[in-house]
Amino acid sequence: MVMFQRRARILAAGAALVCSASARGAETAPATECYTVAQTREKIAQHGLADPVPLLRKAGAENQGEPLAARLCRKGEVFIYDITVMRRDGRIERVPINAADGRPHPWREKRP
């Protein structure tokens, strides 16, 4: 009985720790918002963002594949093109590119 109570306390403490860590992560992580094609055109004009077509071609060449799509997203104050490339071996790669300067961005997150 004592062993069962000890395990129950350990599990409860672990669950509380996980819940508090995930709550903190949700508070500190900036929300990601992705835009439609029309909204993307507006954001490019408003914020002077890079044209996605050359970035698509560059991402395809650098990843040895065919560029399929580009989607503009905003994470916090940073605009990112989420570029999808199909590699020669058939694998799909997602390449995040900073929309302001055209440089690779370390953002790795599931597409909403």
N, CA, C and O atoms as CSV, one atom per row, in Angstrom:
chain,resi,resn,atom,element,x,y,z
A,1,MET,N,N,0.817,-1.190,0.000
A,1,MET,CA,C,0.000,0.000,0.000
A,1,MET,C,C,0.866,1.261,0.000
A,1,MET,O,O,0.581,2.219,-0.719
A,2,VAL,N,N,1.932,1.253,0.819
A,2,VAL,CA,C,2.823,2.400,0.903
A,2,VAL,C,C,3.521,2.619,-0.445
A,2,VAL,O,O,3.703,3.757,-0.878
A,3,MET,N,N,3.908,1.523,-1.099
A,3,MET,CA,C,4.573,1.629,-2.393
A,3,MET,C,C,3.624,2.223,-3.437
A,3,MET,O,O,4.040,3.029,-4.269
A,4,PHE,N,N,2.349,1.821,-3.392
A,4,PHE,CA,C,1.354,2.365,-4.322
A,4,PHE,C,C,1.193,3.864,-4.113
A,4,PHE,O,O,1.123,4.615,-5.085
A,5,GLN,N,N,1.135,4.313,-2.858
A,5,GLN,CA,C,0.983,5.738,-2.565
A,5,GLN,C,C,2.210,6.518,-3.036
A,5,GLN,O,O,2.079,7.635,-3.535
A,6,ARG,N,N,3.390,5.941,-2.881
A,6,ARG,CA,C,4.622,6.602,-3.321
A,6,ARG,C,C,4.606,6.768,-4.841
A,6,ARG,O,O,4.947,7.834,-5.353
A,7,ARG,N,N,4.211,5.721,-5.560
A,7,ARG,CA,C,4.138,5.794,-7.025
A,7,ARG,C,C,3.099,6.830,-7.463
A,7,ARG,O,O,3.322,7.577,-8.416
A,8,ALA,N,N,1.978,6.865,-6.770
A,8,ALA,CA,C,0.927,7.822,-7.105
A,8,ALA,C,C,1.430,9.251,-6.913
A,8,ALA,O,O,1.147,10.120,-7.737
A,9,ARG,N,N,2.172,9.503,-5.834
A,9,ARG,CA,C,2.717,10.841,-5.601
A,9,ARG,C,C,3.734,11.222,-6.672
A,9,ARG,O,O,3.751,12.355,-7.154
A,10,ILE,N,N,4.575,10.265,-7.036
A,10,ILE,CA,C,5.588,10.535,-8.074
A,10,ILE,C,C,4.910,10.836,-9.402
A,10,ILE,O,O,5.306,11.768,-10.101
A,11,LEU,N,N,3.893,10.059,-9.756
A,11,LEU,CA,C,3.167,10.311,-11.002
A,11,LEU,C,C,2.459,11.665,-10.980
A,11,LEU,O,O,2.460,12.385,-11.979
A,12,ALA,N,N,1.861,12.008,-9.853
A,12,ALA,CA,C,1.178,13.295,-9.737
A,12,ALA,C,C,2.175,14.446,-9.850
A,12,ALA,O,O,1.890,15.453,-10.499
A,13,ALA,N,N,3.331,14.304,-9.228
A,13,ALA,CA,C,4.352,15.352,-9.303
A,13,ALA,C,C,4.863,15.485,-10.730
A,13,ALA,O,O,5.073,16.598,-11.212
A,14,GLY,N,N,5.064,14.368,-11.403
A,14,GLY,CA,C,5.521,14.403,-12.798
A,14,GLY,C,C,4.496,15.056,-13.702
A,14,GLY,O,O,4.849,15.857,-14.568
A,15,ALA,N,N,3.226,14.722,-13.508
A,15,ALA,CA,C,2.165,15.322,-14.323
A,15,ALA,C,C,2.086,16.822,-14.096
A,15,ALA,O,O,1.900,17.586,-15.044
A,16,ALA,N,N,2.226,17.248,-12.853
A,16,ALA,CA,C,2.193,18.681,-12.555
A,16,ALA,C,C,3.371,19.397,-13.197
A,16,ALA,O,O,3.227,20.513,-13.697
A,17,LEU,N,N,4.527,18.762,-13.184
A,17,LEU,CA,C,5.713,19.360,-13.799
A,17,LEU,C,C,5.527,19.506,-15.303
A,17,LEU,O,O,5.857,20.553,-15.860
A,18,VAL,N,N,5.011,18.487,-15.967
A,18,VAL,CA,C,4.777,18.534,-17.406
A,18,VAL,C,C,3.755,19.612,-17.742
A,18,VAL,O,O,3.950,20.374,-18.689
A,19,CYS,N,N,2.672,19.686,-16.981
A,19,CYS,CA,C,1.634,20.701,-17.235
A,19,CYS,C,C,2.182,22.107,-17.073
A,19,CYS,O,O,1.890,22.984,-17.887
A,20,SER,N,N,2.973,22.334,-16.030
A,20,SER,CA,C,3.506,23.677,-15.818
A,20,SER,C,C,4.520,24.030,-16.889
A,20,SER,O,O,4.590,25.187,-17.302
A,21,ALA,N,N,5.314,23.066,-17.353
A,21,ALA,CA,C,6.289,23.331,-18.415
A,21,ALA,C,C,5.591,23.641,-19.720
A,21,ALA,O,O,6.009,24.548,-20.440
A,22,SER,N,N,4.532,22.907,-20.043
A,22,SER,CA,C,3.821,23.177,-21.295
A,22,SER,C,C,3.076,24.503,-21.227
A,22,SER,O,O,2.947,25.187,-22.242
A,23,ALA,N,N,2.590,24.873,-20.062
A,23,ALA,CA,C,1.918,26.167,-19.920
A,23,ALA,C,C,2.906,27.309,-20.094
A,23,ALA,O,O,2.586,28.321,-20.717
A,24,ARG,N,N,4.109,27.150,-19.546
A,24,ARG,CA,C,5.137,28.173,-19.724
A,24,ARG,C,C,5.534,28.277,-21.184
A,24,ARG,O,O,5.724,29.381,-21.694
A,25,GLY,N,N,5.664,27.138,-21.868
A,25,GLY,CA,C,6.025,27.144,-23.275
A,25,GLY,C,C,4.986,27.833,-24.118
A,25,GLY,O,O,5.324,28.528,-25.076
A,26,ALA,N,N,3.719,27.653,-23.778
A,26,ALA,CA,C,2.646,28.296,-24.531
A,26,ALA,C,C,2.659,29.799,-24.322
A,26,ALA,O,O,2.312,30.553,-25.231
A,27,GLU,N,N,3.054,30.245,-23.137
A,27,GLU,CA,C,3.091,31.674,-22.859
A,27,GLU,C,C,4.246,32.358,-23.580
A,27,GLU,O,O,4.098,33.490,-24.041
A,28,THR,N,N,5.401,31.687,-23.686
A,28,THR,CA,C,6.583,32.325,-24.241
A,28,THR,C,C,6.686,32.175,-25.749
A,28,THR,O,O,7.310,33.017,-26.395
A,29,ALA,N,N,6.100,31.140,-26.335
A,29,ALA,CA,C,6.211,30.928,-27.772
A,29,ALA,C,C,5.263,31.865,-28.520
A,29,ALA,O,O,4.064,31.900,-28.244
A,30,PRO,N,N,5.816,32.627,-29.473
A,30,PRO,CA,C,4.930,33.498,-30.236
A,30,PRO,C,C,4.017,32.681,-31.144
A,30,PRO,O,O,4.402,31.620,-31.636
A,31,ALA,N,N,2.821,33.177,-31.358
A,31,ALA,CA,C,1.845,32.474,-32.183
A,31,ALA,C,C,2.261,32.557,-33.649
A,31,ALA,O,O,2.841,33.550,-34.089
A,32,THR,N,N,1.958,31.504,-34.392
A,32,THR,CA,C,2.239,31.456,-35.817
A,32,THR,C,C,0.949,31.693,-36.576
A,32,THR,O,O,-0.072,31.061,-36.308
A,33,GLU,N,N,1.009,32.610,-37.523
A,33,GLU,CA,C,-0.148,32.924,-38.346
A,33,GLU,C,C,0.279,32.834,-39.803
A,33,GLU,O,O,1.253,33.474,-40.201
A,34,CYS,N,N,-0.440,32.043,-40.611
A,34,CYS,CA,C,-0.129,31.913,-42.026
A,34,CYS,C,C,-1.206,32.616,-42.837
A,34,CYS,O,O,-2.358,32.715,-42.414
A,35,TYR,N,N,-0.811,33.104,-44.017
A,35,TYR,CA,C,-1.676,33.968,-44.809
A,35,TYR,C,C,-2.109,33.317,-46.118
A,35,TYR,O,O,-1.436,32.430,-46.644
A,36,THR,N,N,-3.246,33.777,-46.628
A,36,THR,CA,C,-3.729,33.352,-47.938
A,36,THR,C,C,-2.900,34.065,-49.013
A,36,THR,O,O,-2.066,34.916,-48.702
A,37,VAL,N,N,-3.138,33.710,-50.269
A,37,VAL,CA,C,-2.395,34.329,-51.367
A,37,VAL,C,C,-2.669,35.836,-51.416
A,37,VAL,O,O,-1.736,36.624,-51.576
A,38,ALA,N,N,-3.921,36.241,-51.282
A,38,ALA,CA,C,-4.259,37.665,-51.309
A,38,ALA,C,C,-3.617,38.410,-50.139
A,38,ALA,O,O,-3.090,39.510,-50.305
A,39,GLN,N,N,-3.667,37.803,-48.967
A,39,GLN,CA,C,-3.049,38.428,-47.794
A,39,GLN,C,C,-1.533,38.504,-47.960
A,39,GLN,O,O,-0.899,39.465,-47.524
A,40,THR,N,N,-0.959,37.480,-48.594
A,40,THR,CA,C,0.488,37.473,-48.835
A,40,THR,C,C,0.888,38.647,-49.709
A,40,THR,O,O,1.879,39.321,-49.430
A,41,ARG,N,N,0.127,38.895,-50.760
A,41,ARG,CA,C,0.425,40.035,-51.637
A,41,ARG,C,C,0.386,41.349,-50.846
A,41,ARG,O,O,1.245,42.213,-51.020
A,42,GLU,N,N,-0.612,41.483,-49.985
A,42,GLU,CA,C,-0.719,42.697,-49.164
A,42,GLU,C,C,0.488,42.851,-48.236
A,42,GLU,O,O,1.053,43.938,-48.118
A,43,LYS,N,N,0.876,41.758,-47.580
A,43,LYS,CA,C,1.999,41.809,-46.631
A,43,LYS,C,C,3.303,42.127,-47.342
A,43,LYS,O,O,4.133,42.865,-46.810
A,44,ILE,N,N,3.499,41.576,-48.552
A,44,ILE,CA,C,4.715,41.866,-49.320
A,44,ILE,C,C,4.786,43.358,-49.617
A,44,ILE,O,O,5.841,43.974,-49.467
A,45,ALA,N,N,3.668,43.940,-50.038
A,45,ALA,CA,C,3.631,45.368,-50.356
A,45,ALA,C,C,3.797,46.230,-49.100
A,45,ALA,O,O,4.544,47.208,-49.116
A,46,GLN,N,N,3.113,45.876,-48.027
A,46,GLN,CA,C,3.153,46.676,-46.797
A,46,GLN,C,C,4.522,46.668,-46.132
A,46,GLN,O,O,4.999,47.701,-45.662
A,47,HIS,N,N,5.155,45.491,-46.095
A,47,HIS,CA,C,6.382,45.327,-45.307
A,47,HIS,C,C,7.643,45.228,-46.150
A,47,HIS,O,O,8.734,45.058,-45.605
A,48,GLY,N,N,7.517,45.331,-47.468
A,48,GLY,CA,C,8.699,45.271,-48.332
A,48,GLY,C,C,9.410,43.932,-48.281
A,48,GLY,O,O,10.640,43.884,-48.254
A,49,LEU,N,N,8.657,42.851,-48.267
A,49,LEU,CA,C,9.233,41.510,-48.173
A,49,LEU,C,C,9.775,41.061,-49.528
A,49,LEU,O,O,9.396,41.601,-50.568
A,50,ALA,N,N,10.651,40.084,-49.508
A,50,ALA,CA,C,11.258,39.543,-50.727
A,50,ALA,C,C,10.213,38.825,-51.579
A,50,ALA,O,O,9.242,38.274,-51.059
A,51,ASP,N,N,10.425,38.840,-52.892
A,51,ASP,CA,C,9.552,38.140,-53.829
A,51,ASP,C,C,9.737,36.628,-53.620
A,51,ASP,O,O,10.873,36.154,-53.599
A,52,PRO,N,N,8.656,35.868,-53.466
A,52,PRO,CA,C,8.800,34.437,-53.170
A,52,PRO,C,C,9.281,33.592,-54.347
A,52,PRO,O,O,9.838,32.518,-54.121
A,53,VAL,N,N,9.092,34.029,-55.592
A,53,VAL,CA,C,9.431,33.194,-56.747
A,53,VAL,C,C,10.931,32.891,-56.819
A,53,VAL,O,O,11.293,31.723,-56.959
A,54,PRO,N,N,11.823,33.889,-56.729
A,54,PRO,CA,C,13.252,33.550,-56.738
A,54,PRO,C,C,13.657,32.690,-55.536
A,54,PRO,O,O,14.542,31.842,-55.643
A,55,LEU,N,N,13.008,32.913,-54.400
A,55,LEU,CA,C,13.324,32.110,-53.214
A,55,LEU,C,C,12.878,30.661,-53.405
A,55,LEU,O,O,13.546,29.735,-52.944
A,56,LEU,N,N,11.741,30.469,-54.088
A,56,LEU,CA,C,11.280,29.118,-54.425
A,56,LEU,C,C,12.318,28.395,-55.276
A,56,LEU,O,O,12.693,27.258,-54.991
A,57,ARG,N,N,12.776,29.076,-56.328
A,57,ARG,CA,C,13.764,28.468,-57.232
A,57,ARG,C,C,15.059,28.145,-56.491
A,57,ARG,O,O,15.635,27.073,-56.674
A,58,LYS,N,N,15.507,29.071,-55.663
A,58,LYS,CA,C,16.741,28.877,-54.904
A,58,LYS,C,C,16.615,27.690,-53.944
A,58,LYS,O,O,17.532,26.876,-53.830
A,59,ALA,N,N,15.469,27.599,-53.253
A,59,ALA,CA,C,15.256,26.489,-52.316
A,59,ALA,C,C,15.230,25.161,-53.061
A,59,ALA,O,O,15.760,24.165,-52.568
A,60,GLY,N,N,14.618,25.136,-54.248
A,60,GLY,CA,C,14.596,23.912,-55.047
A,60,GLY,C,C,15.989,23.485,-55.467
A,60,GLY,O,O,16.335,22.307,-55.380
A,61,ALA,N,N,16.790,24.440,-55.924
A,61,ALA,CA,C,18.154,24.127,-56.356
A,61,ALA,C,C,19.023,23.671,-55.188
A,61,ALA,O,O,19.781,22.710,-55.315
A,62,GLU,N,N,18.916,24.358,-54.053
A,62,GLU,CA,C,19.746,24.011,-52.897
A,62,GLU,C,C,19.364,22.669,-52.288
A,62,GLU,O,O,20.207,21.999,-51.690
A,63,ASN,N,N,18.108,22.269,-52.430
A,63,ASN,CA,C,17.653,20.998,-51.864
A,63,ASN,C,C,17.532,19.904,-52.912
A,63,ASN,O,O,16.947,18.852,-52.652
A,64,GLN,N,N,18.086,20.148,-54.102
A,64,GLN,CA,C,18.113,19.186,-55.197
A,64,GLN,C,C,16.736,18.598,-55.449
A,64,GLN,O,O,16.537,17.384,-55.409
A,65,GLY,N,N,15.785,19.496,-55.713
A,65,GLY,CA,C,14.431,19.037,-55.947
A,65,GLY,C,C,13.594,20.066,-56.678
A,65,GLY,O,O,14.089,21.088,-57.152
A,66,GLU,N,N,12.320,19.763,-56.751
A,66,GLU,CA,C,11.349,20.607,-57.432
A,66,GLU,C,C,10.571,21.419,-56.403
A,66,GLU,O,O,9.919,20.846,-55.530
A,67,PRO,N,N,10.632,22.759,-56.495
A,67,PRO,CA,C,9.844,23.564,-55.555
A,67,PRO,C,C,8.358,23.416,-55.864
A,67,PRO,O,O,7.947,23.516,-57.020
A,68,LEU,N,N,7.562,23.182,-54.841
A,68,LEU,CA,C,6.132,22.953,-55.025
A,68,LEU,C,C,5.282,24.139,-54.603
A,68,LEU,O,O,4.349,24.515,-55.312
A,69,ALA,N,N,5.593,24.734,-53.457
A,69,ALA,CA,C,4.730,25.795,-52.935
A,69,ALA,C,C,5.498,26.670,-51.952
A,69,ALA,O,O,6.494,26.255,-51.361
A,70,ALA,N,N,5.000,27.894,-51.798
A,70,ALA,CA,C,5.522,28.808,-50.782
A,70,ALA,C,C,4.331,29.396,-50.048
A,70,ALA,O,O,3.327,29.769,-50.654
A,71,ARG,N,N,4.460,29.470,-48.749
A,71,ARG,CA,C,3.398,30.015,-47.917
A,71,ARG,C,C,4.014,31.010,-46.956
A,71,ARG,O,O,5.005,30.709,-46.291
A,72,LEU,N,N,3.424,32.208,-46.882
A,72,LEU,CA,C,3.935,33.232,-45.973
A,72,LEU,C,C,3.294,33.054,-44.608
A,72,LEU,O,O,2.072,32.984,-44.477
A,73,CYS,N,N,4.144,32.982,-43.597
A,73,CYS,CA,C,3.678,32.878,-42.216
A,73,CYS,C,C,4.382,33.953,-41.394
A,73,CYS,O,O,5.427,34.474,-41.783
A,74,ARG,N,N,3.793,34.266,-40.266
A,74,ARG,CA,C,4.385,35.224,-39.344
A,74,ARG,C,C,4.464,34.585,-37.976
A,74,ARG,O,O,3.463,34.110,-37.440
A,75,LYS,N,N,5.662,34.574,-37.413
A,75,LYS,CA,C,5.868,34.040,-36.073
A,75,LYS,C,C,6.439,35.180,-35.238
A,75,LYS,O,O,7.602,35.557,-35.382
A,76,GLY,N,N,5.599,35.718,-34.369
A,76,GLY,CA,C,6.008,36.899,-33.615
A,76,GLY,C,C,6.092,38.076,-34.561
A,76,GLY,O,O,5.098,38.448,-35.184
A,77,GLU,N,N,7.258,38.660,-34.672
A,77,GLU,CA,C,7.473,39.802,-35.573
A,77,GLU,C,C,8.215,39.397,-36.846
A,77,GLU,O,O,8.540,40.260,-37.661
A,78,VAL,N,N,8.486,38.114,-37.033
A,78,VAL,CA,C,9.281,37.638,-38.163
A,78,VAL,C,C,8.370,37.022,-39.220
A,78,VAL,O,O,7.545,36.160,-38.917
A,79,PHE,N,N,8.529,37.476,-40.471
A,79,PHE,CA,C,7.817,36.876,-41.593
A,79,PHE,C,C,8.690,35.776,-42.187
A,79,PHE,O,O,9.883,35.974,-42.420
A,80,ILE,N,N,8.082,34.614,-42.429
A,80,ILE,CA,C,8.821,33.456,-42.927
A,80,ILE,C,C,8.067,32.847,-44.093
A,80,ILE,O,O,6.852,32.657,-44.030
A,81,TYR,N,N,8.810,32.536,-45.177
A,81,TYR,CA,C,8.232,31.748,-46.251
A,81,TYR,C,C,8.463,30.285,-45.905
A,81,TYR,O,O,9.600,29.863,-45.693
A,82,ASP,N,N,7.392,29.520,-45.848
A,82,ASP,CA,C,7.477,28.077,-45.625
A,82,ASP,C,C,7.415,27.445,-47.016
A,82,ASP,O,O,6.337,27.301,-47.593
A,83,ILE,N,N,8.581,27.070,-47.547
A,83,ILE,CA,C,8.680,26.570,-48.918
A,83,ILE,C,C,8.722,25.043,-48.894
A,83,ILE,O,O,9.495,24.439,-48.150
A,84,THR,N,N,7.884,24.439,-49.717
A,84,THR,CA,C,7.820,22.981,-49.824
A,84,THR,C,C,8.542,22.554,-51.094
A,84,THR,O,O,8.269,23.064,-52.181
A,85,VAL,N,N,9.479,21.598,-50.941
A,85,VAL,CA,C,10.282,21.105,-52.053
A,85,VAL,C,C,10.176,19.582,-52.099
A,85,VAL,O,O,10.288,18.919,-51.067
A,86,MET,N,N,9.958,19.019,-53.308
A,86,MET,CA,C,9.999,17.565,-53.472
A,86,MET,C,C,11.373,17.210,-54.033
A,86,MET,O,O,11.733,17.600,-55.143
A,87,ARG,N,N,12.130,16.459,-53.233
A,87,ARG,CA,C,13.473,16.067,-53.637
A,87,ARG,C,C,13.426,14.994,-54.710
A,87,ARG,O,O,12.377,14.399,-54.957
A,88,ARG,N,N,14.539,14.753,-55.333
A,88,ARG,CA,C,14.621,13.759,-56.413
A,88,ARG,C,C,14.263,12.357,-55.948
A,88,ARG,O,O,13.770,11.546,-56.731
A,89,ASP,N,N,14.511,12.069,-54.670
A,89,ASP,CA,C,14.182,10.750,-54.138
A,89,ASP,C,C,12.720,10.645,-53.708
A,89,ASP,O,O,12.307,9.617,-53.173
A,90,GLY,N,N,11.923,11.713,-53.940
A,90,GLY,CA,C,10.501,11.702,-53.621
A,90,GLY,C,C,10.152,12.235,-52.248
A,90,GLY,O,O,8.973,12.402,-51.934
A,91,ARG,N,N,11.155,12.509,-51.419
A,91,ARG,CA,C,10.883,13.041,-50.082
A,91,ARG,C,C,10.468,14.506,-50.172
A,91,ARG,O,O,10.960,15.261,-51.011
A,92,ILE,N,N,9.567,14.880,-49.302
A,92,ILE,CA,C,9.109,16.262,-49.223
A,92,ILE,C,C,9.882,16.973,-48.115
A,92,ILE,O,O,9.945,16.494,-46.983
A,93,GLU,N,N,10.462,18.109,-48.451
A,93,GLU,CA,C,11.208,18.918,-47.481
A,93,GLU,C,C,10.502,20.255,-47.331
A,93,GLU,O,O,9.988,20.812,-48.301
A,94,ARG,N,N,10.484,20.756,-46.125
A,94,ARG,CA,C,9.977,22.109,-45.869
A,94,ARG,C,C,11.177,22.978,-45.524
A,94,ARG,O,O,11.963,22.658,-44.632
A,95,VAL,N,N,11.300,24.082,-46.251
A,95,VAL,CA,C,12.445,24.974,-46.101
A,95,VAL,C,C,11.953,26.336,-45.614
A,95,VAL,O,O,11.296,27.053,-46.370
A,96,PRO,N,N,12.254,26.708,-44.375
A,96,PRO,CA,C,11.851,28.030,-43.891
A,96,PRO,C,C,12.860,29.090,-44.317
A,96,PRO,O,O,14.062,28.934,-44.102
A,97,ILE,N,N,12.366,30.171,-44.921
A,97,ILE,CA,C,13.219,31.265,-45.391
A,97,ILE,C,C,12.691,32.568,-44.806
A,97,ILE,O,O,11.490,32.833,-44.849
A,98,ASN,N,N,13.582,33.372,-44.266
A,98,ASN,CA,C,13.198,34.678,-43.733
A,98,ASN,C,C,12.722,35.533,-44.900
A,98,ASN,O,O,13.477,35.762,-45.845
A,99,ALA,N,N,11.501,35.999,-44.846
A,99,ALA,CA,C,10.904,36.736,-45.966
A,99,ALA,C,C,11.477,38.144,-46.101
A,99,ALA,O,O,11.361,38.746,-47.168
A,100,ALA,N,N,12.080,38.672,-45.070
A,100,ALA,CA,C,12.626,40.025,-45.145
A,100,ALA,C,C,13.957,40.054,-45.893
A,100,ALA,O,O,14.196,40.960,-46.692
A,101,ASP,N,N,14.829,39.070,-45.641
A,101,ASP,CA,C,16.168,39.119,-46.243
A,101,ASP,C,C,16.499,37.913,-47.133
A,101,ASP,O,O,17.557,37.894,-47.762
A,102,GLY,N,N,15.617,36.910,-47.199
A,102,GLY,CA,C,15.853,35.758,-48.069
A,102,GLY,C,C,16.824,34.730,-47.529
A,102,GLY,O,O,17.226,33.821,-48.255
A,103,ARG,N,N,17.203,34.852,-46.285
A,103,ARG,CA,C,18.142,33.891,-45.677
A,103,ARG,C,C,17.387,32.739,-45.025
A,103,ARG,O,O,16.234,32.901,-44.624
A,104,PRO,N,N,18.032,31.573,-44.915
A,104,PRO,CA,C,17.385,30.442,-44.221
A,104,PRO,C,C,17.048,30.823,-42.783
A,104,PRO,O,O,17.757,31.598,-42.141
A,105,HIS,N,N,15.953,30.260,-42.300
A,105,HIS,CA,C,15.490,30.526,-40.938
A,105,HIS,C,C,15.435,29.198,-40.191
A,105,HIS,O,O,15.038,28.191,-40.777
A,106,PRO,N,N,15.822,29.164,-38.916
A,106,PRO,CA,C,15.859,27.895,-38.177
A,106,PRO,C,C,14.502,27.379,-37.723
A,106,PRO,O,O,14.449,26.392,-36.989
A,107,TRP,N,N,13.408,28.005,-38.127
A,107,TRP,CA,C,12.057,27.649,-37.691
A,107,TRP,C,C,11.709,26.236,-38.163
A,107,TRP,O,O,11.790,25.940,-39.355
A,108,ARG,N,N,11.329,25.380,-37.246
A,108,ARG,CA,C,10.863,24.036,-37.573
A,108,ARG,C,C,9.607,23.768,-36.763
A,108,ARG,O,O,9.673,23.606,-35.545
A,109,GLU,N,N,8.485,23.723,-37.422
A,109,GLU,CA,C,7.208,23.537,-36.755
A,109,GLU,C,C,6.251,22.925,-37.751
A,109,GLU,O,O,6.374,23.136,-38.958
A,110,LYS,N,N,5.290,22.162,-37.240
A,110,LYS,CA,C,4.300,21.593,-38.131
A,110,LYS,C,C,3.464,22.693,-38.758
A,110,LYS,O,O,3.105,23.668,-38.099
A,111,ARG,N,N,3.163,22.531,-40.013
A,111,ARG,CA,C,2.346,23.510,-40.734
A,111,ARG,C,C,0.938,23.509,-40.179
A,111,ARG,O,O,0.328,22.451,-40.028
A,112,PRO,N,N,0.407,24.712,-39.868
A,112,PRO,CA,C,-0.958,24.768,-39.349
A,112,PRO,C,C,-1.988,24.430,-40.402
A,112,PRO,O,O,-3.186,24.434,-40.118
